Amino acid sequence: MHVRYLNVDLEIESKSDLSKIVEEFGEDVIVLHCGEMRGYQHASFEAPNPAEADDIINHFCLLVEELTKEAR
């Protein structure tokens, strides 16, 4: 079996609404899901441009670091 890298997704689960995070991430992500799942708010994101895993992880880290206090 050949193993290969496909992509990196960011998954966020919270008791609070995640729509502010979705709004602030804007077009810097592809929103795969945002809504309730198993009693929690859940959001799943994918990077809009394929890249190496480290680059995508850095992209997500920067987006999280740049969130406003209200979104955090």
PDB file of N, CA, C, O and CB in Angstrom:
ATOM      1  N   MET A   1       0.840  -1.176   0.000  1.00  0.00           N
ATOM      2  CA  MET A   1       0.000   0.000   0.000  1.00  0.00           C
ATOM      3  C   MET A   1       0.889   1.245   0.000  1.00  0.00           C
ATOM      4  O   MET A   1       1.859   1.334   0.753  1.00  0.00           O
ATOM      5  CB  MET A   1      -0.958  -0.005   1.218  1.00  0.00           C
ATOM      6  N   HIS A   2       0.541   2.189  -0.849  1.00  0.00           N
ATOM      7  CA  HIS A   2       1.276   3.447  -0.948  1.00  0.00           C
ATOM      8  C   HIS A   2       0.571   4.500  -0.091  1.00  0.00           C
ATOM      9  O   HIS A   2      -0.620   4.744  -0.281  1.00  0.00           O
ATOM     10  CB  HIS A   2       1.385   3.918  -2.435  1.00  0.00           C
ATOM     11  N   VAL A   3       1.277   5.123   0.839  1.00  0.00           N
ATOM     12  CA  VAL A   3       0.735   6.162   1.697  1.00  0.00           C
ATOM     13  C   VAL A   3       1.192   7.509   1.166  1.00  0.00           C
ATOM     14  O   VAL A   3       2.365   7.706   0.850  1.00  0.00           O
ATOM     15  CB  VAL A   3       1.175   5.963   3.173  1.00  0.00           C
ATOM     16  N   ARG A   4       0.230   8.448   1.072  1.00  0.00           N
ATOM     17  CA  ARG A   4       0.598   9.785   0.600  1.00  0.00           C
ATOM     18  C   ARG A   4      -0.221  10.838   1.324  1.00  0.00           C
ATOM     19  O   ARG A   4      -1.318  10.569   1.812  1.00  0.00           O
ATOM     20  CB  ARG A   4       0.396   9.904  -0.922  1.00  0.00           C
ATOM     21  N   TYR A   5       0.320  12.021   1.384  1.00  0.00           N
ATOM     22  CA  TYR A   5      -0.321  13.164   2.030  1.00  0.00           C
ATOM     23  C   TYR A   5      -1.459  13.672   1.152  1.00  0.00           C
ATOM     24  O   TYR A   5      -1.297  13.821  -0.059  1.00  0.00           O
ATOM     25  CB  TYR A   5       0.707  14.297   2.304  1.00  0.00           C
ATOM     26  N   LEU A   6      -2.623  13.939   1.773  1.00  0.00           N
ATOM     27  CA  LEU A   6      -3.754  14.496   1.033  1.00  0.00           C
ATOM     28  C   LEU A   6      -3.993  15.955   1.384  1.00  0.00           C
ATOM     29  O   LEU A   6      -3.924  16.821   0.512  1.00  0.00           O
ATOM     30  CB  LEU A   6      -5.010  13.688   1.306  1.00  0.00           C
ATOM     31  N   ASN A   7      -4.275  16.239   2.661  1.00  0.00           N
ATOM     32  CA  ASN A   7      -4.514  17.610   3.081  1.00  0.00           C
ATOM     33  C   ASN A   7      -4.537  17.712   4.597  1.00  0.00           C
ATOM     34  O   ASN A   7      -4.391  16.715   5.305  1.00  0.00           O
ATOM     35  CB  ASN A   7      -5.824  18.129   2.494  1.00  0.00           C
ATOM     36  N   VAL A   8      -4.722  18.931   5.082  1.00  0.00           N
ATOM     37  CA  VAL A   8      -4.849  19.207   6.510  1.00  0.00           C
ATOM     38  C   VAL A   8      -6.150  19.973   6.704  1.00  0.00           C
ATOM     39  O   VAL A   8      -6.396  20.966   6.020  1.00  0.00           O
ATOM     40  CB  VAL A   8      -3.612  20.018   7.064  1.00  0.00           C
ATOM     41  N   ASP A   9      -6.978  19.517   7.629  1.00  0.00           N
ATOM     42  CA  ASP A   9      -8.198  20.235   7.991  1.00  0.00           C
ATOM     43  C   ASP A   9      -8.047  20.763   9.408  1.00  0.00           C
ATOM     44  O   ASP A   9      -7.345  20.173  10.229  1.00  0.00           O
ATOM     45  CB  ASP A   9      -9.454  19.318   7.868  1.00  0.00           C
ATOM     46  N   LEU A  10      -8.712  21.879   9.688  1.00  0.00           N
ATOM     47  CA  LEU A  10      -8.776  22.421  11.040  1.00  0.00           C
ATOM     48  C   LEU A  10     -10.179  22.159  11.556  1.00  0.00           C
ATOM     49  O   LEU A  10     -11.161  22.545  10.922  1.00  0.00           O
ATOM     50  CB  LEU A  10      -8.423  23.957  11.075  1.00  0.00           C
ATOM     51  N   GLU A  11     -10.274  21.503  12.708  1.00  0.00           N
ATOM     52  CA  GLU A  11     -11.557  21.184  13.333  1.00  0.00           C
ATOM     53  C   GLU A  11     -11.642  21.939  14.656  1.00  0.00           C
ATOM     54  O   GLU A  11     -10.728  21.871  15.477  1.00  0.00           O
ATOM     55  CB  GLU A  11     -11.719  19.638  13.553  1.00  0.00           C
ATOM     56  N   ILE A  12     -12.747  22.660  14.859  1.00  0.00           N
ATOM     57  CA  ILE A  12     -12.958  23.385  16.111  1.00  0.00           C
ATOM     58  C   ILE A  12     -14.289  22.931  16.692  1.00  0.00           C
ATOM     59  O   ILE A  12     -15.297  22.860  15.988  1.00  0.00           O
ATOM     60  CB  ILE A  12     -12.934  24.943  15.890  1.00  0.00           C
ATOM     61  N   GLU A  13     -14.279  22.623  17.993  1.00  0.00           N
ATOM     62  CA  GLU A  13     -15.497  22.222  18.689  1.00  0.00           C
ATOM     63  C   GLU A  13     -15.632  23.097  19.928  1.00  0.00           C
ATOM     64  O   GLU A  13     -14.658  23.322  20.646  1.00  0.00           O
ATOM     65  CB  GLU A  13     -15.472  20.697  19.067  1.00  0.00           C
ATOM     66  N   SER A  14     -16.842  23.590  20.176  1.00  0.00           N
ATOM     67  CA  SER A  14     -17.042  24.525  21.272  1.00  0.00           C
ATOM     68  C   SER A  14     -18.474  24.443  21.791  1.00  0.00           C
ATOM     69  O   SER A  14     -19.372  23.959  21.102  1.00  0.00           O
ATOM     70  CB  SER A  14     -16.717  25.954  20.824  1.00  0.00           C
ATOM     71  N   LYS A  15     -18.669  24.922  23.013  1.00  0.00           N
ATOM     72  CA  LYS A  15     -20.020  25.086  23.536  1.00  0.00           C
ATOM     73  C   LYS A  15     -20.623  26.390  23.025  1.00  0.00           C
ATOM     74  O   LYS A  15     -21.834  26.593  23.109  1.00  0.00           O
ATOM     75  CB  LYS A  15     -20.016  25.060  25.080  1.00  0.00           C
ATOM     76  N   SER A  16     -19.767  27.284  22.489  1.00  0.00           N
ATOM     77  CA  SER A  16     -20.194  28.598  22.001  1.00  0.00           C
ATOM     78  C   SER A  16     -20.326  28.607  20.485  1.00  0.00           C
ATOM     79  O   SER A  16     -19.771  27.759  19.785  1.00  0.00           O
ATOM     80  CB  SER A  16     -19.207  29.680  22.446  1.00  0.00           C
ATOM     81  N   ASP A  17     -21.068  29.581  20.006  1.00  0.00           N
ATOM     82  CA  ASP A  17     -21.266  29.779  18.572  1.00  0.00           C
ATOM     83  C   ASP A  17     -19.929  30.057  17.882  1.00  0.00           C
ATOM     84  O   ASP A  17     -19.121  30.834  18.389  1.00  0.00           O
ATOM     85  CB  ASP A  17     -22.253  30.938  18.316  1.00  0.00           C
ATOM     86  N   LEU A  18     -19.696  29.438  16.748  1.00  0.00           N
ATOM     87  CA  LEU A  18     -18.432  29.591  16.018  1.00  0.00           C
ATOM     88  C   LEU A  18     -18.554  30.480  14.786  1.00  0.00           C
ATOM     89  O   LEU A  18     -17.598  30.604  14.020  1.00  0.00           O
ATOM     90  CB  LEU A  18     -17.916  28.238  15.605  1.00  0.00           C
ATOM     91  N   SER A  19     -19.707  31.097  14.585  1.00  0.00           N
ATOM     92  CA  SER A  19     -19.912  31.882  13.367  1.00  0.00           C
ATOM     93  C   SER A  19     -18.972  33.085  13.270  1.00  0.00           C
ATOM     94  O   SER A  19     -18.615  33.491  12.164  1.00  0.00           O
ATOM     95  CB  SER A  19     -21.346  32.357  13.302  1.00  0.00           C
ATOM     96  N   LYS A  20     -18.568  33.654  14.388  1.00  0.00           N
ATOM     97  CA  LYS A  20     -17.628  34.798  14.363  1.00  0.00           C
ATOM     98  C   LYS A  20     -16.270  34.350  13.825  1.00  0.00           C
ATOM     99  O   LYS A  20     -15.626  35.091  13.081  1.00  0.00           O
ATOM    100  CB  LYS A  20     -17.464  35.415  15.791  1.00  0.00           C
ATOM    101  N   ILE A  21     -15.834  33.159  14.188  1.00  0.00           N
ATOM    102  CA  ILE A  21     -14.569  32.637  13.672  1.00  0.00           C
ATOM    103  C   ILE A  21     -14.680  32.404  12.167  1.00  0.00           C
ATOM    104  O   ILE A  21     -13.782  32.762  11.404  1.00  0.00           O
ATOM    105  CB  ILE A  21     -14.179  31.322  14.397  1.00  0.00           C
ATOM    106  N   VAL A  22     -15.787  31.805  11.754  1.00  0.00           N
ATOM    107  CA  VAL A  22     -16.008  31.573  10.324  1.00  0.00           C
ATOM    108  C   VAL A  22     -15.965  32.901   9.567  1.00  0.00           C
ATOM    109  O   VAL A  22     -15.348  33.004   8.507  1.00  0.00           O
ATOM    110  CB  VAL A  22     -17.366  30.857  10.088  1.00  0.00           C
ATOM    111  N   GLU A  23     -16.621  33.901  10.120  1.00  0.00           N
ATOM    112  CA  GLU A  23     -16.650  35.233   9.498  1.00  0.00           C
ATOM    113  C   GLU A  23     -15.246  35.830   9.399  1.00  0.00           C
ATOM    114  O   GLU A  23     -14.869  36.355   8.352  1.00  0.00           O
ATOM    115  CB  GLU A  23     -17.566  36.178  10.300  1.00  0.00           C
ATOM    116  N   GLU A  24     -14.476  35.751  10.479  1.00  0.00           N
ATOM    117  CA  GLU A  24     -13.139  36.355  10.485  1.00  0.00           C
ATOM    118  C   GLU A  24     -12.151  35.599   9.596  1.00  0.00           C
ATOM    119  O   GLU A  24     -11.270  36.212   8.994  1.00  0.00           O
ATOM    120  CB  GLU A  24     -12.604  36.412  11.905  1.00  0.00           C
ATOM    121  N   PHE A  25     -12.288  34.287   9.510  1.00  0.00           N
ATOM    122  CA  PHE A  25     -11.413  33.532   8.603  1.00  0.00           C
ATOM    123  C   PHE A  25     -11.694  33.923   7.157  1.00  0.00           C
ATOM    124  O   PHE A  25     -10.786  33.927   6.326  1.00  0.00           O
ATOM    125  CB  PHE A  25     -11.607  32.006   8.794  1.00  0.00           C
ATOM    126  N   GLY A  26     -12.934  34.249   6.857  1.00  0.00           N
ATOM    127  CA  GLY A  26     -13.313  34.738   5.532  1.00  0.00           C
ATOM    128  C   GLY A  26     -12.903  33.825   4.395  1.00  0.00           C
ATOM    129  O   GLY A  26     -13.081  32.608   4.460  1.00  0.00           O
ATOM    130  N   GLU A  27     -12.354  34.425   3.358  1.00  0.00           N
ATOM    131  CA  GLU A  27     -11.964  33.682   2.162  1.00  0.00           C
ATOM    132  C   GLU A  27     -10.603  33.010   2.289  1.00  0.00           C
ATOM    133  O   GLU A  27     -10.101  32.425   1.330  1.00  0.00           O
ATOM    134  CB  GLU A  27     -11.955  34.601   0.977  1.00  0.00           C
ATOM    135  N   ASP A  28     -10.004  33.096   3.485  1.00  0.00           N
ATOM    136  CA  ASP A  28      -8.715  32.438   3.721  1.00  0.00           C
ATOM    137  C   ASP A  28      -8.875  30.950   3.996  1.00  0.00           C
ATOM    138  O   ASP A  28      -7.885  30.234   4.146  1.00  0.00           O
ATOM    139  CB  ASP A  28      -7.996  33.097   4.884  1.00  0.00           C
ATOM    140  N   VAL A  29     -10.141  30.477   4.062  1.00  0.00           N
ATOM    141  CA  VAL A  29     -10.430  29.060   4.289  1.00  0.00           C
ATOM    142  C   VAL A  29     -11.622  28.627   3.443  1.00  0.00           C
ATOM    143  O   VAL A  29     -12.374  29.451   2.923  1.00  0.00           O
ATOM    144  CB  VAL A  29     -10.705  28.788   5.787  1.00  0.00           C
ATOM    145  N   ILE A  30     -11.769  27.329   3.323  1.00  0.00           N
ATOM    146  CA  ILE A  30     -12.986  26.736   2.779  1.00  0.00           C
ATOM    147  C   ILE A  30     -13.704  26.129   3.979  1.00  0.00           C
ATOM    148  O   ILE A  30     -13.131  25.311   4.699  1.00  0.00           O
ATOM    149  CB  ILE A  30     -12.683  25.650   1.640  1.00  0.00           C
ATOM    150  N   VAL A  31     -14.954  26.528   4.195  1.00  0.00           N
ATOM    151  CA  VAL A  31     -15.731  26.004   5.313  1.00  0.00           C
ATOM    152  C   VAL A  31     -16.387  24.703   4.860  1.00  0.00           C
ATOM    153  O   VAL A  31     -17.235  24.696   3.967  1.00  0.00           O
ATOM    154  CB  VAL A  31     -16.804  27.043   5.805  1.00  0.00           C
ATOM    155  N   LEU A  32     -15.982  23.611   5.487  1.00  0.00           N
ATOM    156  CA  LEU A  32     -16.547  22.309   5.156  1.00  0.00           C
ATOM    157  C   LEU A  32     -17.826  22.048   5.945  1.00  0.00           C
ATOM    158  O   LEU A  32     -18.741  21.382   5.461  1.00  0.00           O
ATOM    159  CB  LEU A  32     -15.527  21.204   5.426  1.00  0.00           C
ATOM    160  N   HIS A  33     -17.879  22.580   7.166  1.00  0.00           N
ATOM    161  CA  HIS A  33     -19.060  22.403   8.012  1.00  0.00           C
ATOM    162  C   HIS A  33     -19.042  23.464   9.098  1.00  0.00           C
ATOM    163  O   HIS A  33     -17.983  23.821   9.615  1.00  0.00           O
ATOM    164  CB  HIS A  33     -19.106  20.972   8.634  1.00  0.00           C
ATOM    165  N   CYS A  34     -20.218  23.963   9.437  1.00  0.00           N
ATOM    166  CA  CYS A  34     -20.366  24.840  10.600  1.00  0.00           C
ATOM    167  C   CYS A  34     -21.778  24.638  11.134  1.00  0.00           C
ATOM    168  O   CYS A  34     -22.759  24.958  10.463  1.00  0.00           O
ATOM    169  CB  CYS A  34     -20.096  26.359  10.233  1.00  0.00           C
ATOM    170  N   GLY A  35     -21.869  24.109  12.340  1.00  0.00           N
ATOM    171  CA  GLY A  35     -23.168  23.870  12.944  1.00  0.00           C
ATOM    172  C   GLY A  35     -23.051  22.933  14.121  1.00  0.00           C
ATOM    173  O   GLY A  35     -21.952  22.623  14.579  1.00  0.00           O
ATOM    174  N   GLU A  36     -24.208  22.480  14.615  1.00  0.00           N
ATOM    175  CA  GLU A  36     -24.214  21.613  15.784  1.00  0.00           C
ATOM    176  C   GLU A  36     -23.882  20.171  15.403  1.00  0.00           C
ATOM    177  O   GLU A  36     -24.329  19.649  14.382  1.00  0.00           O
ATOM    178  CB  GLU A  36     -25.570  21.675  16.482  1.00  0.00           C
ATOM    179  N   MET A  37     -23.084  19.557  16.266  1.00  0.00           N
ATOM    180  CA  MET A  37     -22.722  18.161  16.076  1.00  0.00           C
ATOM    181  C   MET A  37     -22.496  17.545  17.458  1.00  0.00           C
ATOM    182  O   MET A  37     -21.659  18.027  18.220  1.00  0.00           O
ATOM    183  CB  MET A  37     -21.447  18.018  15.167  1.00  0.00           C
ATOM    184  N   ARG A  38     -23.219  16.507  17.777  1.00  0.00           N
ATOM    185  CA  ARG A  38     -23.090  15.806  19.060  1.00  0.00           C
ATOM    186  C   ARG A  38     -23.238  16.742  20.264  1.00  0.00           C
ATOM    187  O   ARG A  38     -22.547  16.578  21.269  1.00  0.00           O
ATOM    188  CB  ARG A  38     -21.746  15.103  19.127  1.00  0.00           C
ATOM    189  N   GLY A  39     -24.136  17.717  20.159  1.00  0.00           N
ATOM    190  CA  GLY A  39     -24.396  18.625  21.273  1.00  0.00           C
ATOM    191  C   GLY A  39     -23.443  19.792  21.399  1.00  0.00           C
ATOM    192  O   GLY A  39     -23.570  20.590  22.328  1.00  0.00           O
ATOM    193  N   TYR A  40     -22.485  19.914  20.484  1.00  0.00           N
ATOM    194  CA  TYR A  40     -21.528  21.023  20.494  1.00  0.00           C
ATOM    195  C   TYR A  40     -21.574  21.756  19.156  1.00  0.00           C
ATOM    196  O   TYR A  40     -22.062  21.228  18.157  1.00  0.00           O
ATOM    197  CB  TYR A  40     -20.091  20.511  20.784  1.00  0.00           C
ATOM    198  N   GLN A  41     -21.062  22.968  19.158  1.00  0.00           N
ATOM    199  CA  GLN A  41     -20.874  23.687  17.902  1.00  0.00           C
ATOM    200  C   GLN A  41     -19.585  23.173  17.280  1.00  0.00           C
ATOM    201  O   GLN A  41     -18.581  22.996  17.969  1.00  0.00           O
ATOM    202  CB  GLN A  41     -20.828  25.249  18.120  1.00  0.00           C
ATOM    203  N   HIS A  42     -19.619  22.940  15.999  1.00  0.00           N
ATOM    204  CA  HIS A  42     -18.482  22.349  15.311  1.00  0.00           C
ATOM    205  C   HIS A  42     -18.234  23.103  14.012  1.00  0.00           C
ATOM    206  O   HIS A  42     -19.172  23.448  13.294  1.00  0.00           O
ATOM    207  CB  HIS A  42     -18.721  20.845  15.036  1.00  0.00           C
ATOM    208  N   ALA A  43     -16.968  23.355  13.718  1.00  0.00           N
ATOM    209  CA  ALA A  43     -16.595  23.961  12.444  1.00  0.00           C
ATOM    210  C   ALA A  43     -15.390  23.212  11.894  1.00  0.00           C
ATOM    211  O   ALA A  43     -14.463  22.863  12.624  1.00  0.00           O
ATOM    212  CB  ALA A  43     -16.285  25.484  12.607  1.00  0.00           C
ATOM    213  N   SER A  44     -15.427  22.979  10.613  1.00  0.00           N
ATOM    214  CA  SER A  44     -14.353  22.263   9.926  1.00  0.00           C
ATOM    215  C   SER A  44     -13.895  23.101   8.743  1.00  0.00           C
ATOM    216  O   SER A  44     -14.708  23.544   7.932  1.00  0.00           O
ATOM    217  CB  SER A  44     -14.818  20.847   9.461  1.00  0.00           C
ATOM    218  N   PHE A  45     -12.591  23.312   8.652  1.00  0.00           N
ATOM    219  CA  PHE A  45     -12.028  24.188   7.625  1.00  0.00           C
ATOM    220  C   PHE A  45     -10.951  23.468   6.827  1.00  0.00           C
ATOM    221  O   PHE A  45     -10.288  22.555   7.318  1.00  0.00           O
ATOM    222  CB  PHE A  45     -11.452  25.456   8.259  1.00  0.00           C
ATOM    223  N   GLU A  46     -10.798  23.900   5.597  1.00  0.00           N
ATOM    224  CA  GLU A  46      -9.742  23.405   4.716  1.00  0.00           C
ATOM    225  C   GLU A  46      -9.065  24.622   4.102  1.00  0.00           C
ATOM    226  O   GLU A  46      -9.714  25.643   3.876  1.00  0.00           O
ATOM    227  CB  GLU A  46     -10.310  22.436   3.603  1.00  0.00           C
ATOM    228  N   ALA A  47      -7.784  24.525   3.833  1.00  0.00           N
ATOM    229  CA  ALA A  47      -7.071  25.621   3.173  1.00  0.00           C
ATOM    230  C   ALA A  47      -7.525  25.703   1.715  1.00  0.00           C
ATOM    231  O   ALA A  47      -7.764  24.672   1.086  1.00  0.00           O
ATOM    232  CB  ALA A  47      -5.521  25.420   3.263  1.00  0.00           C
ATOM    233  N   PRO A  48      -7.646  26.922   1.171  1.00  0.00           N
ATOM    234  CA  PRO A  48      -8.140  27.065  -0.197  1.00  0.00           C
ATOM    235  C   PRO A  48      -7.139  26.646  -1.275  1.00  0.00           C
ATOM    236  O   PRO A  48      -7.528  26.349  -2.405  1.00  0.00           O
ATOM    237  CB  PRO A  48      -8.537  28.480  -0.428  1.00  0.00           C
ATOM    238  N   ASN A  49      -5.867  26.621  -0.929  1.00  0.00           N
ATOM    239  CA  ASN A  49      -4.847  26.264  -1.915  1.00  0.00           C
ATOM    240  C   ASN A  49      -4.045  25.069  -1.422  1.00  0.00           C
ATOM    241  O   ASN A  49      -3.538  25.081  -0.300  1.00  0.00           O
ATOM    242  CB  ASN A  49      -3.911  27.462  -2.199  1.00  0.00           C
ATOM    243  N   PRO A  50      -3.929  24.046  -2.245  1.00  0.00           N
ATOM    244  CA  PRO A  50      -3.127  22.893  -1.831  1.00  0.00           C
ATOM    245  C   PRO A  50      -1.670  23.299  -1.582  1.00  0.00           C
ATOM    246  O   PRO A  50      -1.102  24.102  -2.322  1.00  0.00           O
ATOM    247  CB  PRO A  50      -3.195  21.782  -2.899  1.00  0.00           C
ATOM    248  N   ALA A  51      -1.092  22.740  -0.552  1.00  0.00           N
ATOM    249  CA  ALA A  51       0.301  23.043  -0.205  1.00  0.00           C
ATOM    250  C   ALA A  51       0.822  21.910   0.672  1.00  0.00           C
ATOM    251  O   ALA A  51       0.111  20.951   0.970  1.00  0.00           O
ATOM    252  CB  ALA A  51       0.427  24.433   0.530  1.00  0.00           C
ATOM    253  N   GLU A  52       2.060  22.045   1.068  1.00  0.00           N
ATOM    254  CA  GLU A  52       2.660  21.076   1.986  1.00  0.00           C
ATOM    255  C   GLU A  52       1.985  21.202   3.356  1.00  0.00           C
ATOM    256  O   GLU A  52       1.489  22.272   3.709  1.00  0.00           O
ATOM    257  CB  GLU A  52       4.207  21.296   2.103  1.00  0.00           C
ATOM    258  N   ALA A  53       1.969  20.131   4.111  1.00  0.00           N
ATOM    259  CA  ALA A  53       1.305  20.099   5.413  1.00  0.00           C
ATOM    260  C   ALA A  53       1.791  21.223   6.329  1.00  0.00           C
ATOM    261  O   ALA A  53       0.978  21.913   6.944  1.00  0.00           O
ATOM    262  CB  ALA A  53       1.534  18.749   6.083  1.00  0.00           C
ATOM    263  N   ASP A  54       3.102  21.411   6.426  1.00  0.00           N
ATOM    264  CA  ASP A  54       3.633  22.456   7.307  1.00  0.00           C
ATOM    265  C   ASP A  54       3.135  23.840   6.907  1.00  0.00           C
ATOM    266  O   ASP A  54       2.842  24.664   7.773  1.00  0.00           O
ATOM    267  CB  ASP A  54       5.158  22.432   7.292  1.00  0.00           C
ATOM    268  N   ASP A  55       3.037  24.102   5.621  1.00  0.00           N
ATOM    269  CA  ASP A  55       2.557  25.407   5.148  1.00  0.00           C
ATOM    270  C   ASP A  55       1.094  25.626   5.529  1.00  0.00           C
ATOM    271  O   ASP A  55       0.712  26.725   5.930  1.00  0.00           O
ATOM    272  CB  ASP A  55       2.725  25.520   3.622  1.00  0.00           C
ATOM    273  N   ILE A  56       0.288  24.595   5.405  1.00  0.00           N
ATOM    274  CA  ILE A  56      -1.127  24.720   5.745  1.00  0.00           C
ATOM    275  C   ILE A  56      -1.301  24.882   7.258  1.00  0.00           C
ATOM    276  O   ILE A  56      -2.119  25.685   7.708  1.00  0.00           O
ATOM    277  CB  ILE A  56      -1.915  23.491   5.240  1.00  0.00           C
ATOM    278  N   ILE A  57      -0.544  24.131   8.029  1.00  0.00           N
ATOM    279  CA  ILE A  57      -0.613  24.264   9.487  1.00  0.00           C
ATOM    280  C   ILE A  57      -0.208  25.674   9.896  1.00  0.00           C
ATOM    281  O   ILE A  57      -0.862  26.273  10.750  1.00  0.00           O
ATOM    282  CB  ILE A  57       0.295  23.216  10.183  1.00  0.00           C
ATOM    283  N   ASN A  58       0.839  26.210   9.319  1.00  0.00           N
ATOM    284  CA  ASN A  58       1.250  27.588   9.606  1.00  0.00           C
ATOM    285  C   ASN A  58       0.160  28.576   9.212  1.00  0.00           C
ATOM    286  O   ASN A  58      -0.087  29.546   9.929  1.00  0.00           O
ATOM    287  CB  ASN A  58       2.556  27.924   8.871  1.00  0.00           C
ATOM    288  N   HIS A  59      -0.487  28.339   8.087  1.00  0.00           N
ATOM    289  CA  HIS A  59      -1.587  29.187   7.617  1.00  0.00           C
ATOM    290  C   HIS A  59      -2.699  29.216   8.669  1.00  0.00           C
ATOM    291  O   HIS A  59      -3.176  30.289   9.038  1.00  0.00           O
ATOM    292  CB  HIS A  59      -2.139  28.675   6.249  1.00  0.00           C
ATOM    293  N   PHE A  60      -3.113  28.036   9.154  1.00  0.00           N
ATOM    294  CA  PHE A  60      -4.160  27.974  10.167  1.00  0.00           C
ATOM    295  C   PHE A  60      -3.716  28.637  11.468  1.00  0.00           C
ATOM    296  O   PHE A  60      -4.503  29.344  12.098  1.00  0.00           O
ATOM    297  CB  PHE A  60      -4.556  26.524  10.428  1.00  0.00           C
ATOM    298  N   CYS A  61      -2.479  28.423  11.875  1.00  0.00           N
ATOM    299  CA  CYS A  61      -1.969  29.044  13.109  1.00  0.00           C
ATOM    300  C   CYS A  61      -2.020  30.564  13.020  1.00  0.00           C
ATOM    301  O   CYS A  61      -2.422  31.227  13.975  1.00  0.00           O
ATOM    302  CB  CYS A  61      -0.527  28.586  13.388  1.00  0.00           C
ATOM    303  N   LEU A  62      -1.621  31.112  11.896  1.00  0.00           N
ATOM    304  CA  LEU A  62      -1.669  32.565  11.715  1.00  0.00           C
ATOM    305  C   LEU A  62      -3.101  33.083  11.782  1.00  0.00           C
ATOM    306  O   LEU A  62      -3.359  34.120  12.393  1.00  0.00           O
ATOM    307  CB  LEU A  62      -1.034  32.958  10.378  1.00  0.00           C
ATOM    308  N   LEU A  63      -4.026  32.370  11.160  1.00  0.00           N
ATOM    309  CA  LEU A  63      -5.428  32.788  11.208  1.00  0.00           C
ATOM    310  C   LEU A  63      -5.947  32.807  12.635  1.00  0.00           C
ATOM    311  O   LEU A  63      -6.644  33.742  13.029  1.00  0.00           O
ATOM    312  CB  LEU A  63      -6.291  31.864  10.353  1.00  0.00           C
ATOM    313  N   VAL A  64      -5.615  31.785  13.412  1.00  0.00           N
ATOM    314  CA  VAL A  64      -6.063  31.721  14.803  1.00  0.00           C
ATOM    315  C   VAL A  64      -5.419  32.835  15.615  1.00  0.00           C
ATOM    316  O   VAL A  64      -6.095  33.477  16.419  1.00  0.00           O
ATOM    317  CB  VAL A  64      -5.732  30.348  15.420  1.00  0.00           C
ATOM    318  N   GLU A  65      -4.131  33.075  15.421  1.00  0.00           N
ATOM    319  CA  GLU A  65      -3.433  34.138  16.154  1.00  0.00           C
ATOM    320  C   GLU A  65      -4.002  35.507  15.845  1.00  0.00           C
ATOM    321  O   GLU A  65      -3.959  36.397  16.695  1.00  0.00           O
ATOM    322  CB  GLU A  65      -1.951  34.118  15.828  1.00  0.00           C
ATOM    323  N   GLU A  66      -4.537  35.698  14.642  1.00  0.00           N
ATOM    324  CA  GLU A  66      -5.066  37.000  14.220  1.00  0.00           C
ATOM    325  C   GLU A  66      -6.527  37.208  14.593  1.00  0.00           C
ATOM    326  O   GLU A  66      -7.076  38.279  14.335  1.00  0.00           O
ATOM    327  CB  GLU A  66      -4.911  37.153  12.735  1.00  0.00           C
ATOM    328  N   LEU A  67      -7.169  36.211  15.195  1.00  0.00           N
ATOM    329  CA  LEU A  67      -8.565  36.378  15.608  1.00  0.00           C
ATOM    330  C   LEU A  67      -8.705  37.488  16.632  1.00  0.00           C
ATOM    331  O   LEU A  67      -7.833  37.679  17.480  1.00  0.00           O
ATOM    332  CB  LEU A  67      -9.115  35.074  16.177  1.00  0.00           C
ATOM    333  N   THR A  68      -9.795  38.210  16.549  1.00  0.00           N
ATOM    334  CA  THR A  68     -10.061  39.247  17.543  1.00  0.00           C
ATOM    335  C   THR A  68     -10.357  38.580  18.880  1.00  0.00           C
ATOM    336  O   THR A  68     -10.642  37.384  18.942  1.00  0.00           O
ATOM    337  CB  THR A  68     -11.246  40.161  17.103  1.00  0.00           C
ATOM    338  N   LYS A  69     -10.285  39.363  19.939  1.00  0.00           N
ATOM    339  CA  LYS A  69     -10.571  38.856  21.278  1.00  0.00           C
ATOM    340  C   LYS A  69     -12.007  38.336  21.336  1.00  0.00           C
ATOM    341  O   LYS A  69     -12.281  37.328  21.987  1.00  0.00           O
ATOM    342  CB  LYS A  69     -10.345  39.960  22.344  1.00  0.00           C
ATOM    343  N   GLU A  70     -12.906  39.018  20.664  1.00  0.00           N
ATOM    344  CA  GLU A  70     -14.312  38.612  20.647  1.00  0.00           C
ATOM    345  C   GLU A  70     -14.485  37.220  20.028  1.00  0.00           C
ATOM    346  O   GLU A  70     -15.268  36.412  20.528  1.00  0.00           O
ATOM    347  CB  GLU A  70     -15.150  39.639  19.873  1.00  0.00           C
ATOM    348  N   ALA A  71     -13.770  36.944  18.962  1.00  0.00           N
ATOM    349  CA  ALA A  71     -13.876  35.648  18.293  1.00  0.00           C
ATOM    350  C   ALA A  71     -13.224  34.540  19.104  1.00  0.00           C
ATOM    351  O   ALA A  71     -13.695  33.403  19.110  1.00  0.00           O
ATOM    352  CB  ALA A  71     -13.245  35.715  16.914  1.00  0.00           C
ATOM    353  N   ARG A  72     -12.139  34.878  19.787  1.00  0.00           N
ATOM    354  CA  ARG A  72     -11.457  33.861  20.604  1.00  0.00           C
ATOM    355  C   ARG A  72     -12.328  33.465  21.765  1.00  0.00           C
ATOM    356  O   ARG A  72     -11.936  32.622  22.571  1.00  0.00           O
ATOM    357  CB  ARG A  72     -10.099  34.374  21.113  1.00  0.00           C
TER     358      ARG A  72
END
